Amino acid sequence: MLCRWLPATISISLITLAHTCLPALPVCPPGLECTPAPPAACLLGSCAKQQQLQSNPCGAGCSSYEICTQKGCTRRKAAHGVKTFQQHPVVTSSPLNPDARFLTCCQSLAVGDACMPTCTFDGFNKPEISAIFLMSSQCPSTGLAPIFHCAALGHNHTSCCLASNIHPDCLHFCDQEFFNFEEVDVRHLKCLSQFDTIRSCFYNHAIRDYYRQDLVV
């Protein structure tokens, strides 16, 4: 008999009964777990395969603009790429111009060689970005996130984009304070028609920032 029944005159709590019977209750075999899981035994649940946690959640590696955490790959803080070359500046007699900052940021984020021509404001143009969007460029679509981040110099340009009537579905391209970049899909095709406006927000900010630095030097 699995359980030792106590006299009926004694009030038996569920906890007492559980402790009395628990040693004889079936336990799920190795490799299985009880769902739902009562303590120590499969009392009311059923046995199911355990979900094994990966000892290394980033075993497959992360992209150049992500870092590995306990929860997996996480996007770096958007200003990271910009700050990387600011913390290790190139020795020059004057501040880096917008194109030099753009290019150095791409280099610090290990943007692929096929994408490097896009890392200047001349190369960051509608035909080239359209080609990357439509996957007809040698630069893969995965290069768009660091390219947009570096073009924005890690800043949030949402206010400029709102003032320029950028479509709501495209505003995440404007905010590069964090690597705010979604997977490209058909929703974003409308954004190509507004690319030049977004680029102007990035470029005008870069020019103003450059001349502010020049005045300080």
HELIX and SHEET records of a PDB file:
HELIX    1   1 LEU A   14  CYS A   21  1                                   8    
HELIX    2   2 LEU A   22  ALA A   24  5                                   3    
HELIX    3   3 HIS A   80  GLN A   87  1                                   8    
HELIX    4   4 PRO A   98  SER A  108  1                                  11    
HELIX    5   5 MET A  116  THR A  118  5                                   3    
HELIX    6   6 LYS A  126  PHE A  133  1                                   8    
HELIX    7   7 SER A  141  GLY A  143  5                                   3    
HELIX    8   8 LEU A  144  ALA A  151  1                                   8    
HELIX    9   9 THR A  158  ALA A  163  1                                   6    
HELIX   10  10 PRO A  168  CYS A  170  5                                   3    
HELIX   11  11 LEU A  171  CYS A  174  1                                   4    
HELIX   12  12 VAL A  186  HIS A  188  5                                   3    
HELIX   13  13 LEU A  189  LEU A  192  1                                   4    
HELIX   14  14 PHE A  195  VAL A  216  1                                  22    
SHEET    1   A 2 LEU A  32  THR A  35  0                                        
SHEET    2   A 2 SER A  46  LYS A  49 -1                                        
SHEET    1   B 2 GLU A  66  THR A  69  0                                        
SHEET    2   B 2 GLY A  72  ARG A  75 -1                                        
END                                                                             
